[in-house]
């Protein structure tokens, strides 16, 4: 249940760029930001946010059948004007 919640968080507002099979049989999905999805504050839900920093992070997603799945996701750090 908790893993499923995490998946939702990482997938929200993102598109799959590429899917790659790695040497150990796991899958690596590279995600990019969906340009039509506006960034919003995770605390108050306001979209009055300032993009603070951009980086990429590799996270483990739910297994896909017997495969381990990794996501390479863009992470945005936001500053909120409201809170
Ligand atoms: Zn806020």
PDB file of the backbone (N, CA, C, O) and the ligand in Angstrom, with CONECT records:
HET     ZN  A 101       1
ATOM      1  N   UNK A   1       0.838  -1.205   0.000  1.00  0.00           N
ATOM      2  CA  UNK A   1       0.000   0.000   0.000  1.00  0.00           C
ATOM      3  C   UNK A   1       0.877   1.261   0.000  1.00  0.00           C
ATOM      4  O   UNK A   1       0.642   2.194  -0.769  1.00  0.00           O
ATOM      5  N   UNK A   2       1.867   1.272   0.855  1.00  0.00           N
ATOM      6  CA  UNK A   2       2.740   2.433   0.949  1.00  0.00           C
ATOM      7  C   UNK A   2       3.544   2.596  -0.351  1.00  0.00           C
ATOM      8  O   UNK A   2       3.747   3.714  -0.823  1.00  0.00           O
ATOM      9  N   UNK A   3       3.998   1.476  -0.920  1.00  0.00           N
ATOM     10  CA  UNK A   3       4.742   1.518  -2.181  1.00  0.00           C
ATOM     11  C   UNK A   3       3.885   2.100  -3.286  1.00  0.00           C
ATOM     12  O   UNK A   3       4.356   2.897  -4.097  1.00  0.00           O
ATOM     13  N   UNK A   4       2.612   1.694  -3.315  1.00  0.00           N
ATOM     14  CA  UNK A   4       1.702   2.196  -4.340  1.00  0.00           C
ATOM     15  C   UNK A   4       1.577   3.713  -4.227  1.00  0.00           C
ATOM     16  O   UNK A   4       1.551   4.412  -5.241  1.00  0.00           O
ATOM     17  N   UNK A   5       1.499   4.217  -3.016  1.00  0.00           N
ATOM     18  CA  UNK A   5       1.399   5.656  -2.789  1.00  0.00           C
ATOM     19  C   UNK A   5       2.645   6.362  -3.326  1.00  0.00           C
ATOM     20  O   UNK A   5       2.555   7.404  -3.975  1.00  0.00           O
ATOM     21  N   UNK A   6       3.790   5.781  -3.046  1.00  0.00           N
ATOM     22  CA  UNK A   6       5.047   6.359  -3.521  1.00  0.00           C
ATOM     23  C   UNK A   6       5.045   6.438  -5.040  1.00  0.00           C
ATOM     24  O   UNK A   6       5.451   7.446  -5.619  1.00  0.00           O
ATOM     25  N   UNK A   7       4.580   5.359  -5.687  1.00  0.00           N
ATOM     26  CA  UNK A   7       4.530   5.317  -7.141  1.00  0.00           C
ATOM     27  C   UNK A   7       3.722   6.475  -7.695  1.00  0.00           C
ATOM     28  O   UNK A   7       4.114   7.116  -8.670  1.00  0.00           O
ATOM     29  N   UNK A   8       2.602   6.732  -7.065  1.00  0.00           N
ATOM     30  CA  UNK A   8       1.742   7.829  -7.519  1.00  0.00           C
ATOM     31  C   UNK A   8       2.488   9.148  -7.439  1.00  0.00           C
ATOM     32  O   UNK A   8       2.421   9.965  -8.357  1.00  0.00           O
ATOM     33  N   UNK A   9       3.194   9.350  -6.349  1.00  0.00           N
ATOM     34  CA  UNK A   9       3.915  10.607  -6.167  1.00  0.00           C
ATOM     35  C   UNK A   9       4.965  10.806  -7.259  1.00  0.00           C
ATOM     36  O   UNK A   9       5.082  11.897  -7.818  1.00  0.00           O
ATOM     37  N   UNK A  10       5.719   9.765  -7.560  1.00  0.00           N
ATOM     38  CA  UNK A  10       6.801   9.921  -8.529  1.00  0.00           C
ATOM     39  C   UNK A  10       6.307  10.008  -9.970  1.00  0.00           C
ATOM     40  O   UNK A  10       6.961  10.606 -10.825  1.00  0.00           O
ATOM     41  N   UNK A  11       5.146   9.406 -10.231  1.00  0.00           N
ATOM     42  CA  UNK A  11       4.649   9.400 -11.601  1.00  0.00           C
ATOM     43  C   UNK A  11       3.848  10.645 -11.929  1.00  0.00           C
ATOM     44  O   UNK A  11       3.706  11.007 -13.097  1.00  0.00           O
ATOM     45  N   UNK A  12       3.328  11.300 -10.908  1.00  0.00           N
ATOM     46  CA  UNK A  12       2.432  12.422 -11.156  1.00  0.00           C
ATOM     47  C   UNK A  12       3.142  13.550 -11.893  1.00  0.00           C
ATOM     48  O   UNK A  12       4.201  14.011 -11.468  1.00  0.00           O
ATOM     49  N   UNK A  13       2.547  13.992 -13.011  1.00  0.00           N
ATOM     50  CA  UNK A  13       3.124  15.097 -13.763  1.00  0.00           C
ATOM     51  C   UNK A  13       4.368  14.733 -14.540  1.00  0.00           C
ATOM     52  O   UNK A  13       5.149  15.604 -14.924  1.00  0.00           O
ATOM     53  N   UNK A  14       4.552  13.436 -14.773  1.00  0.00           N
ATOM     54  CA  UNK A  14       5.765  13.017 -15.493  1.00  0.00           C
ATOM     55  C   UNK A  14       5.430  12.106 -16.656  1.00  0.00           C
ATOM     56  O   UNK A  14       4.408  11.420 -16.656  1.00  0.00           O
ATOM     57  N   UNK A  15       6.298  12.110 -17.637  1.00  0.00           N
ATOM     58  CA  UNK A  15       6.138  11.277 -18.824  1.00  0.00           C
ATOM     59  C   UNK A  15       7.315  10.326 -18.930  1.00  0.00           C
ATOM     60  O   UNK A  15       8.412  10.631 -18.462  1.00  0.00           O
ATOM     61  N   UNK A  16       7.086   9.173 -19.545  1.00  0.00           N
ATOM     62  CA  UNK A  16       8.179   8.216 -19.726  1.00  0.00           C
ATOM     63  C   UNK A  16       8.957   8.581 -20.991  1.00  0.00           C
ATOM     64  O   UNK A  16       8.399   8.638 -22.087  1.00  0.00           O
ATOM     65  N   UNK A  17      10.223   8.822 -20.819  1.00  0.00           N
ATOM     66  CA  UNK A  17      11.112   9.167 -21.938  1.00  0.00           C
ATOM     67  C   UNK A  17      11.644   7.918 -22.617  1.00  0.00           C
ATOM     68  O   UNK A  17      11.609   7.793 -23.841  1.00  0.00           O
ATOM     69  N   UNK A  18      12.137   6.996 -21.799  1.00  0.00           N
ATOM     70  CA  UNK A  18      12.701   5.778 -22.363  1.00  0.00           C
ATOM     71  C   UNK A  18      12.625   4.648 -21.352  1.00  0.00           C
ATOM     72  O   UNK A  18      12.512   4.876 -20.148  1.00  0.00           O
ATOM     73  N   UNK A  19      12.690   3.428 -21.862  1.00  0.00           N
ATOM     74  CA  UNK A  19      12.679   2.243 -21.018  1.00  0.00           C
ATOM     75  C   UNK A  19      13.839   1.375 -21.460  1.00  0.00           C
ATOM     76  O   UNK A  19      13.992   1.075 -22.644  1.00  0.00           O
ATOM     77  N   UNK A  20      14.647   0.979 -20.508  1.00  0.00           N
ATOM     78  CA  UNK A  20      15.892   0.319 -20.855  1.00  0.00           C
ATOM     79  C   UNK A  20      16.074  -0.909 -19.976  1.00  0.00           C
ATOM     80  O   UNK A  20      15.826  -0.860 -18.771  1.00  0.00           O
ATOM     81  N   UNK A  21      16.502  -2.000 -20.573  1.00  0.00           N
ATOM     82  CA  UNK A  21      16.758  -3.203 -19.795  1.00  0.00           C
ATOM     83  C   UNK A  21      18.213  -3.202 -19.372  1.00  0.00           C
ATOM     84  O   UNK A  21      19.110  -2.997 -20.190  1.00  0.00           O
ATOM     85  N   UNK A  22      18.438  -3.429 -18.102  1.00  0.00           N
ATOM     86  CA  UNK A  22      19.807  -3.382 -17.604  1.00  0.00           C
ATOM     87  C   UNK A  22      20.392  -4.784 -17.514  1.00  0.00           C
ATOM     88  O   UNK A  22      19.678  -5.778 -17.647  1.00  0.00           O
ATOM     89  N   UNK A  23      21.700  -4.852 -17.286  1.00  0.00           N
ATOM     90  CA  UNK A  23      22.429  -6.117 -17.302  1.00  0.00           C
ATOM     91  C   UNK A  23      21.880  -7.126 -16.297  1.00  0.00           C
ATOM     92  O   UNK A  23      21.933  -8.331 -16.544  1.00  0.00           O
ATOM     93  N   UNK A  24      21.358  -6.653 -15.171  1.00  0.00           N
ATOM     94  CA  UNK A  24      20.848  -7.571 -14.147  1.00  0.00           C
ATOM     95  C   UNK A  24      19.388  -7.955 -14.382  1.00  0.00           C
ATOM     96  O   UNK A  24      18.775  -8.604 -13.535  1.00  0.00           O
ATOM     97  N   UNK A  25      18.829  -7.556 -15.528  1.00  0.00           N
ATOM     98  CA  UNK A  25      17.451  -7.914 -15.857  1.00  0.00           C
ATOM     99  C   UNK A  25      16.413  -6.933 -15.363  1.00  0.00           C
ATOM    100  O   UNK A  25      15.228  -7.080 -15.660  1.00  0.00           O
ATOM    101  N   UNK A  26      16.840  -5.936 -14.618  1.00  0.00           N
ATOM    102  CA  UNK A  26      15.881  -4.944 -14.144  1.00  0.00           C
ATOM    103  C   UNK A  26      15.589  -3.923 -15.239  1.00  0.00           C
ATOM    104  O   UNK A  26      16.320  -3.816 -16.224  1.00  0.00           O
ATOM    105  N   UNK A  27      14.525  -3.188 -15.046  1.00  0.00           N
ATOM    106  CA  UNK A  27      14.141  -2.183 -16.027  1.00  0.00           C
ATOM    107  C   UNK A  27      14.400  -0.793 -15.470  1.00  0.00           C
ATOM    108  O   UNK A  27      14.137  -0.516 -14.300  1.00  0.00           O
ATOM    109  N   UNK A  28      14.917   0.069 -16.323  1.00  0.00           N
ATOM    110  CA  UNK A  28      15.145   1.448 -15.922  1.00  0.00           C
ATOM    111  C   UNK A  28      14.287   2.347 -16.798  1.00  0.00           C
ATOM    112  O   UNK A  28      14.476   2.418 -18.012  1.00  0.00           O
ATOM    113  N   UNK A  29      13.342   3.031 -16.165  1.00  0.00           N
ATOM    114  CA  UNK A  29      12.483   3.964 -16.882  1.00  0.00           C
ATOM    115  C   UNK A  29      12.958   5.383 -16.610  1.00  0.00           C
ATOM    116  O   UNK A  29      13.065   5.809 -15.460  1.00  0.00           O
ATOM    117  N   UNK A  30      13.236   6.100 -17.680  1.00  0.00           N
ATOM    118  CA  UNK A  30      13.651   7.477 -17.527  1.00  0.00           C
ATOM    119  C   UNK A  30      12.440   8.376 -17.726  1.00  0.00           C
ATOM    120  O   UNK A  30      11.799   8.346 -18.777  1.00  0.00           O
ATOM    121  N   UNK A  31      12.134   9.167 -16.721  1.00  0.00           N
ATOM    122  CA  UNK A  31      10.964  10.043 -16.785  1.00  0.00           C
ATOM    123  C   UNK A  31      11.397  11.486 -16.996  1.00  0.00           C
ATOM    124  O   UNK A  31      12.492  11.892 -16.608  1.00  0.00           O
ATOM    125  N   UNK A  32      10.511  12.245 -17.617  1.00  0.00           N
ATOM    126  CA  UNK A  32      10.755  13.677 -17.742  1.00  0.00           C
ATOM    127  C   UNK A  32       9.518  14.413 -17.250  1.00  0.00           C
ATOM    128  O   UNK A  32       8.452  13.821 -17.081  1.00  0.00           O
ATOM    129  N   UNK A  33       9.673  15.697 -17.027  1.00  0.00           N
ATOM    130  CA  UNK A  33       8.551  16.479 -16.540  1.00  0.00           C
ATOM    131  C   UNK A  33       7.539  16.700 -17.648  1.00  0.00           C
ATOM    132  O   UNK A  33       7.904  17.001 -18.784  1.00  0.00           O
ATOM    133  N   UNK A  34       6.281  16.551 -17.316  1.00  0.00           N
ATOM    134  CA  UNK A  34       5.216  16.848 -18.260  1.00  0.00           C
ATOM    135  C   UNK A  34       5.061  18.366 -18.315  1.00  0.00           C
ATOM    136  O   UNK A  34       4.698  18.983 -17.314  1.00  0.00           O
ATOM    137  N   UNK A  35       5.332  18.977 -19.472  1.00  0.00           N
ATOM    138  CA  UNK A  35       5.302  20.443 -19.553  1.00  0.00           C
ATOM    139  C   UNK A  35       3.908  21.026 -19.301  1.00  0.00           C
ATOM    140  O   UNK A  35       3.776  22.205 -18.971  1.00  0.00           O
ATOM    141  N   UNK A  36       2.864  20.194 -19.458  1.00  0.00           N
ATOM    142  CA  UNK A  36       1.513  20.719 -19.241  1.00  0.00           C
ATOM    143  C   UNK A  36       1.100  20.644 -17.774  1.00  0.00           C
ATOM    144  O   UNK A  36       0.038  21.133 -17.392  1.00  0.00           O
ATOM    145  N   UNK A  37       1.948  20.028 -16.964  1.00  0.00           N
ATOM    146  CA  UNK A  37       1.633  19.887 -15.542  1.00  0.00           C
ATOM    147  C   UNK A  37       2.342  20.987 -14.754  1.00  0.00           C
ATOM    148  O   UNK A  37       3.572  21.016 -14.699  1.00  0.00           O
ATOM    149  N   UNK A  38       1.582  21.883 -14.148  1.00  0.00           N
ATOM    150  CA  UNK A  38       2.197  22.986 -13.424  1.00  0.00           C
ATOM    151  C   UNK A  38       2.637  22.541 -12.037  1.00  0.00           C
ATOM    152  O   UNK A  38       1.915  21.811 -11.358  1.00  0.00           O
ATOM    153  N   UNK A  39       3.810  22.975 -11.618  1.00  0.00           N
ATOM    154  CA  UNK A  39       4.273  22.606 -10.281  1.00  0.00           C
ATOM    155  C   UNK A  39       3.401  23.235  -9.203  1.00  0.00           C
ATOM    156  O   UNK A  39       2.948  24.372  -9.336  1.00  0.00           O
ATOM    157  N   UNK A  40       3.177  22.485  -8.147  1.00  0.00           N
ATOM    158  CA  UNK A  40       2.347  22.966  -7.050  1.00  0.00           C
ATOM    159  C   UNK A  40       3.003  22.665  -5.721  1.00  0.00           C
ATOM    160  O   UNK A  40       3.757  21.700  -5.589  1.00  0.00           O
ATOM    161  N   UNK A  41       2.717  23.480  -4.761  1.00  0.00           N
ATOM    162  CA  UNK A  41       3.262  23.283  -3.425  1.00  0.00           C
ATOM    163  C   UNK A  41       2.667  22.010  -2.816  1.00  0.00           C
ATOM    164  O   UNK A  41       1.452  21.816  -2.836  1.00  0.00           O
ATOM    165  N   UNK A  42       3.531  21.148  -2.276  1.00  0.00           N
ATOM    166  CA  UNK A  42       3.063  19.908  -1.683  1.00  0.00           C
ATOM    167  C   UNK A  42       2.369  20.129  -0.349  1.00  0.00           C
ATOM    168  O   UNK A  42       1.662  19.242   0.131  1.00  0.00           O
ATOM    169  N   UNK A  43       2.556  21.290   0.256  1.00  0.00           N
ATOM    170  CA  UNK A  43       1.983  21.562   1.571  1.00  0.00           C
ATOM    171  C   UNK A  43       0.603  22.222   1.476  1.00  0.00           C
ATOM    172  O   UNK A  43      -0.359  21.736   2.071  1.00  0.00           O
ATOM    173  N   UNK A  44       0.505  23.323   0.733  1.00  0.00           N
ATOM    174  CA  UNK A  44      -0.764  24.059   0.718  1.00  0.00           C
ATOM    175  C   UNK A  44      -1.496  23.931  -0.617  1.00  0.00           C
ATOM    176  O   UNK A  44      -2.639  24.373  -0.733  1.00  0.00           O
ATOM    177  N   UNK A  45      -0.852  23.326  -1.637  1.00  0.00           N
ATOM    178  CA  UNK A  45      -1.539  23.118  -2.910  1.00  0.00           C
ATOM    179  C   UNK A  45      -1.533  24.335  -3.812  1.00  0.00           C
ATOM    180  O   UNK A  45      -2.111  24.299  -4.898  1.00  0.00           O
ATOM    181  N   UNK A  46      -0.897  25.405  -3.386  1.00  0.00           N
ATOM    182  CA  UNK A  46      -0.846  26.619  -4.197  1.00  0.00           C
ATOM    183  C   UNK A  46       0.079  26.419  -5.399  1.00  0.00           C
ATOM    184  O   UNK A  46       1.090  25.722  -5.313  1.00  0.00           O
ATOM    185  N   UNK A  47      -0.292  27.048  -6.523  1.00  0.00           N
ATOM    186  CA  UNK A  47       0.617  26.937  -7.669  1.00  0.00           C
ATOM    187  C   UNK A  47       1.505  28.177  -7.797  1.00  0.00           C
ATOM    188  O   UNK A  47       2.159  28.367  -8.822  1.00  0.00           O
ATOM    189  N   UNK A  48       1.530  29.007  -6.778  1.00  0.00           N
ATOM    190  CA  UNK A  48       2.427  30.170  -6.753  1.00  0.00           C
ATOM    191  C   UNK A  48       3.770  29.721  -6.194  1.00  0.00           C
ATOM    192  O   UNK A  48       4.119  30.031  -5.056  1.00  0.00           O
ATOM    193  N   UNK A  49       4.509  28.993  -7.005  1.00  0.00           N
ATOM    194  CA  UNK A  49       5.771  28.474  -6.508  1.00  0.00           C
ATOM    195  C   UNK A  49       6.931  28.918  -7.382  1.00  0.00           C
ATOM    196  O   UNK A  49       6.765  29.204  -8.568  1.00  0.00           O
ATOM    197  N   UNK A  50       8.071  28.967  -6.791  1.00  0.00           N
ATOM    198  CA  UNK A  50       9.290  29.358  -7.474  1.00  0.00           C
ATOM    199  C   UNK A  50      10.184  28.122  -7.565  1.00  0.00           C
ATOM    200  O   UNK A  50      10.438  27.449  -6.565  1.00  0.00           O
ATOM    201  N   UNK A  51      10.646  27.841  -8.756  1.00  0.00           N
ATOM    202  CA  UNK A  51      11.521  26.680  -8.929  1.00  0.00           C
ATOM    203  C   UNK A  51      12.885  26.987  -8.340  1.00  0.00           C
ATOM    204  O   UNK A  51      13.559  27.934  -8.745  1.00  0.00           O
ATOM    205  N   UNK A  52      13.268  26.184  -7.397  1.00  0.00           N
ATOM    206  CA  UNK A  52      14.448  26.455  -6.599  1.00  0.00           C
ATOM    207  C   UNK A  52      15.663  25.696  -7.140  1.00  0.00           C
ATOM    208  O   UNK A  52      16.765  26.235  -7.238  1.00  0.00           O
ATOM    209  N   UNK A  53      15.427  24.437  -7.484  1.00  0.00           N
ATOM    210  CA  UNK A  53      16.545  23.579  -7.877  1.00  0.00           C
ATOM    211  C   UNK A  53      16.005  22.398  -8.658  1.00  0.00           C
ATOM    212  O   UNK A  53      14.876  21.962  -8.436  1.00  0.00           O
ATOM    213  N   UNK A  54      16.807  21.884  -9.567  1.00  0.00           N
ATOM    214  CA  UNK A  54      16.417  20.754 -10.395  1.00  0.00           C
ATOM    215  C   UNK A  54      17.513  19.708 -10.342  1.00  0.00           C
ATOM    216  O   UNK A  54      18.689  20.014 -10.536  1.00  0.00           O
ATOM    217  N   UNK A  55      17.126  18.490 -10.084  1.00  0.00           N
ATOM    218  CA  UNK A  55      18.117  17.425 -10.118  1.00  0.00           C
ATOM    219  C   UNK A  55      17.432  16.112 -10.478  1.00  0.00           C
ATOM    220  O   UNK A  55      16.206  16.062 -10.576  1.00  0.00           O
ATOM    221  N   UNK A  56      18.195  15.069 -10.672  1.00  0.00           N
ATOM    222  CA  UNK A  56      17.602  13.771 -10.992  1.00  0.00           C
ATOM    223  C   UNK A  56      17.892  12.796  -9.871  1.00  0.00           C
ATOM    224  O   UNK A  56      18.931  12.866  -9.215  1.00  0.00           O
ATOM    225  N   UNK A  57      16.966  11.898  -9.665  1.00  0.00           N
ATOM    226  CA  UNK A  57      17.129  10.924  -8.610  1.00  0.00           C
ATOM    227  C   UNK A  57      16.680   9.554  -9.098  1.00  0.00           C
ATOM    228  O   UNK A  57      15.739   9.445  -9.883  1.00  0.00           O
ATOM    229  N   UNK A  58      17.340   8.536  -8.642  1.00  0.00           N
ATOM    230  CA  UNK A  58      16.947   7.180  -9.036  1.00  0.00           C
ATOM    231  C   UNK A  58      16.210   6.528  -7.871  1.00  0.00           C
ATOM    232  O   UNK A  58      16.733   6.428  -6.762  1.00  0.00           O
ATOM    233  N   UNK A  59      15.005   6.094  -8.142  1.00  0.00           N
ATOM    234  CA  UNK A  59      14.185   5.485  -7.090  1.00  0.00           C
ATOM    235  C   UNK A  59      13.659   4.136  -7.553  1.00  0.00           C
ATOM    236  O   UNK A  59      13.522   3.876  -8.749  1.00  0.00           O
ATOM    237  N   UNK A  60      13.377   3.312  -6.606  1.00  0.00           N
ATOM    238  CA  UNK A  60      12.853   1.982  -6.867  1.00  0.00           C
ATOM    239  C   UNK A  60      11.338   2.073  -6.945  1.00  0.00           C
ATOM    240  O   UNK A  60      10.694   2.635  -6.060  1.00  0.00           O
ATOM    241  N   UNK A  61      10.775   1.517  -8.008  1.00  0.00           N
ATOM    242  CA  UNK A  61       9.320   1.475  -8.113  1.00  0.00           C
ATOM    243  C   UNK A  61       8.854   0.054  -7.804  1.00  0.00           C
ATOM    244  O   UNK A  61       9.667  -0.816  -7.492  1.00  0.00           O
ATOM    245  N   UNK A  62       7.561  -0.174  -7.892  1.00  0.00           N
ATOM    246  CA  UNK A  62       7.034  -1.516  -7.681  1.00  0.00           C
ATOM    247  C   UNK A  62       7.581  -2.473  -8.726  1.00  0.00           C
ATOM    248  O   UNK A  62       7.796  -2.082  -9.874  1.00  0.00           O
ATOM    249  N   UNK A  63       7.808  -3.716  -8.344  1.00  0.00           N
ATOM    250  CA  UNK A  63       8.259  -4.727  -9.309  1.00  0.00           C
ATOM    251  C   UNK A  63       7.196  -4.937 -10.370  1.00  0.00           C
ATOM    252  O   UNK A  63       5.998  -4.862 -10.100  1.00  0.00           O
ATOM    253  N   UNK A  64       7.655  -5.198 -11.568  1.00  0.00           N
ATOM    254  CA  UNK A  64       6.759  -5.477 -12.680  1.00  0.00           C
ATOM    255  C   UNK A  64       6.896  -6.959 -12.964  1.00  0.00           C
ATOM    256  O   UNK A  64       7.860  -7.376 -13.607  1.00  0.00           O
ATOM    257  N   UNK A  65       5.957  -7.758 -12.500  1.00  0.00           N
ATOM    258  CA  UNK A  65       6.077  -9.211 -12.487  1.00  0.00           C
ATOM    259  C   UNK A  65       7.366  -9.574 -11.757  1.00  0.00           C
ATOM    260  O   UNK A  65       7.529  -9.208 -10.593  1.00  0.00           O
ATOM    261  N   UNK A  66       8.290 -10.287 -12.410  1.00  0.00           N
ATOM    262  CA  UNK A  66       9.501 -10.688 -11.686  1.00  0.00           C
ATOM    263  C   UNK A  66      10.654  -9.700 -11.890  1.00  0.00           C
ATOM    264  O   UNK A  66      11.797  -9.985 -11.534  1.00  0.00           O
ATOM    265  N   UNK A  67      10.344  -8.555 -12.459  1.00  0.00           N
ATOM    266  CA  UNK A  67      11.392  -7.584 -12.756  1.00  0.00           C
ATOM    267  C   UNK A  67      11.464  -6.491 -11.691  1.00  0.00           C
ATOM    268  O   UNK A  67      10.441  -6.019 -11.195  1.00  0.00           O
ATOM    269  N   UNK A  68      12.659  -6.110 -11.358  1.00  0.00           N
ATOM    270  CA  UNK A  68      12.837  -4.937 -10.511  1.00  0.00           C
ATOM    271  C   UNK A  68      12.732  -3.711 -11.411  1.00  0.00           C
ATOM    272  O   UNK A  68      13.270  -3.696 -12.518  1.00  0.00           O
ATOM    273  N   UNK A  69      12.057  -2.713 -10.942  1.00  0.00           N
ATOM    274  CA  UNK A  69      11.858  -1.511 -11.746  1.00  0.00           C
ATOM    275  C   UNK A  69      12.477  -0.307 -11.040  1.00  0.00           C
ATOM    276  O   UNK A  69      12.218  -0.049  -9.865  1.00  0.00           O
ATOM    277  N   UNK A  70      13.286   0.406 -11.779  1.00  0.00           N
ATOM    278  CA  UNK A  70      13.888   1.636 -11.278  1.00  0.00           C
ATOM    279  C   UNK A  70      13.395   2.805 -12.100  1.00  0.00           C
ATOM    280  O   UNK A  70      13.186   2.690 -13.307  1.00  0.00           O
ATOM    281  N   UNK A  71      13.215   3.917 -11.444  1.00  0.00           N
ATOM    282  CA  UNK A  71      12.813   5.128 -12.142  1.00  0.00           C
ATOM    283  C   UNK A  71      13.914   6.165 -12.000  1.00  0.00           C
ATOM    284  O   UNK A  71      14.458   6.374 -10.916  1.00  0.00           O
ATOM    285  N   UNK A  72      14.227   6.804 -13.103  1.00  0.00           N
ATOM    286  CA  UNK A  72      15.152   7.939 -13.062  1.00  0.00           C
ATOM    287  C   UNK A  72      14.274   9.174 -13.222  1.00  0.00           C
ATOM    288  O   UNK A  72      13.827   9.493 -14.324  1.00  0.00           O
ATOM    289  N   UNK A  73      14.033   9.858 -12.118  1.00  0.00           N
ATOM    290  CA  UNK A  73      13.037  10.930 -12.134  1.00  0.00           C
ATOM    291  C   UNK A  73      13.653  12.304 -11.902  1.00  0.00           C
ATOM    292  O   UNK A  73      14.605  12.447 -11.133  1.00  0.00           O
ATOM    293  N   UNK A  74      13.100  13.316 -12.575  1.00  0.00           N
ATOM    294  CA  UNK A  74      13.519  14.682 -12.285  1.00  0.00           C
ATOM    295  C   UNK A  74      12.852  15.138 -10.986  1.00  0.00           C
ATOM    296  O   UNK A  74      11.649  14.954 -10.801  1.00  0.00           O
ATOM    297  N   UNK A  75      13.625  15.721 -10.109  1.00  0.00           N
ATOM    298  CA  UNK A  75      13.101  16.210  -8.836  1.00  0.00           C
ATOM    299  C   UNK A  75      13.206  17.727  -8.844  1.00  0.00           C
ATOM    300  O   UNK A  75      14.256  18.287  -9.157  1.00  0.00           O
ATOM    301  N   UNK A  76      12.120  18.375  -8.503  1.00  0.00           N
ATOM    302  CA  UNK A  76      12.124  19.832  -8.434  1.00  0.00           C
ATOM    303  C   UNK A  76      12.006  20.259  -6.988  1.00  0.00           C
ATOM    304  O   UNK A  76      11.167  19.744  -6.249  1.00  0.00           O
ATOM    305  N   UNK A  77      12.832  21.187  -6.587  1.00  0.00           N
ATOM    306  CA  UNK A  77      12.660  21.772  -5.258  1.00  0.00           C
ATOM    307  C   UNK A  77      11.977  23.101  -5.453  1.00  0.00           C
ATOM    308  O   UNK A  77      12.421  23.934  -6.243  1.00  0.00           O
ATOM    309  N   UNK A  78      10.889  23.294  -4.725  1.00  0.00           N
ATOM    310  CA  UNK A  78      10.076  24.477  -4.918  1.00  0.00           C
ATOM    311  C   UNK A  78      10.045  25.350  -3.678  1.00  0.00           C
ATOM    312  O   UNK A  78      10.062  24.863  -2.547  1.00  0.00           O
ATOM    313  N   UNK A  79       9.999  26.631  -3.914  1.00  0.00           N
ATOM    314  CA  UNK A  79       9.753  27.579  -2.827  1.00  0.00           C
ATOM    315  C   UNK A  79       8.351  28.099  -3.004  1.00  0.00           C
ATOM    316  O   UNK A  79       7.956  28.475  -4.108  1.00  0.00           O
ATOM    317  N   UNK A  80       7.591  28.125  -1.921  1.00  0.00           N
ATOM    318  CA  UNK A  80       6.200  28.550  -1.992  1.00  0.00           C
ATOM    319  C   UNK A  80       6.071  29.984  -1.467  1.00  0.00           C
ATOM    320  O   UNK A  80       6.675  30.348  -0.458  1.00  0.00           O
ATOM    321  N   UNK A  81       5.281  30.778  -2.167  1.00  0.00           N
ATOM    322  CA  UNK A  81       5.055  32.161  -1.705  1.00  0.00           C
ATOM    323  C   UNK A  81       4.051  32.209  -0.568  1.00  0.00           C
ATOM    324  O   UNK A  81       3.996  33.186   0.178  1.00  0.00           O
ATOM    325  N   UNK A  82       3.248  31.143  -0.435  1.00  0.00           N
ATOM    326  CA  UNK A  82       2.158  31.153   0.546  1.00  0.00           C
ATOM    327  C   UNK A  82       2.595  30.640   1.917  1.00  0.00           C
ATOM    328  O   UNK A  82       2.139  31.133   2.948  1.00  0.00           O
ATOM    329  N   UNK A  83       3.463  29.667   1.918  1.00  0.00           N
ATOM    330  CA  UNK A  83       3.830  29.110   3.232  1.00  0.00           C
ATOM    331  C   UNK A  83       5.329  28.967   3.410  1.00  0.00           C
ATOM    332  O   UNK A  83       5.785  28.515   4.460  1.00  0.00           O
TER     333      UNK A  83
HETATM  334 ZN    ZN A 101       2.657  26.304   0.019  1.00  0.00          ZN
END
